[in-house]
Amino acid sequence: SSRMFTNLGLNDFMANTAQSLQDLGNCYAALEYLRHLEGEKHLVFVTERGMILPRFEDDMDLTRVANDARVAIDTFQTGGLEPQQGGAWTDQSRQTFAFQALRVIAEQIGGVSSVSENGMVAVNRINDVSRMDYLFGYYPSTARIDGGYRKIEIKVRRPGVTVLYRRGYYARRDLGSFDRR
């Protein structure tokens, strides 16, 4: 992934990184606020160019926090595709990486991702997936409450069915209280 930045000047690289880190900080702040509210929640993340985080682990760290807070992140990319010059994309690898991050984040949390689609199509998709839900229960293979991250995997046998679900949680006794003042 380091080669995708080789065609960027320092100013462009810094601008991209600064925007992604600001977006990431805003997502964490929203998740921390929503964590203390009851029920399942959706955070709609709208971006023009996607999210380019320095490491894949940064995407996964965000998804773990969102899973733990019971928040699905729905990602909307609104800026279209990079313009073509002479029949080739100006920076296709960086664009692909930024869009893939949005898809991974949404998929790992039970959200939906929309890249270069009409806004109403994206909003209708959230409406469709949030109208019906099932509640699954299970007993973890490790009963120890150690604060560690536990992965969850749900499989269905029905062809053509997509299951949106959070992929894990932190094994803790309680989430802590929230002072609304």
Secondary structure, DSSP 8 states (H G I E B T S, - for coil): -GGGGTTS-HHHHHHHHHHHHHHHHHHHHHHHHHTTSSS-EEEEEEESS----S-HHHHHHHHHHHHHTTEEEEEEE-S----EETTEESSHHHHHHHHHHHHHHHHHHT--EEES--HHHHHHHHHHHHS---------S-----S-EEE------STT-------EEE--S--------
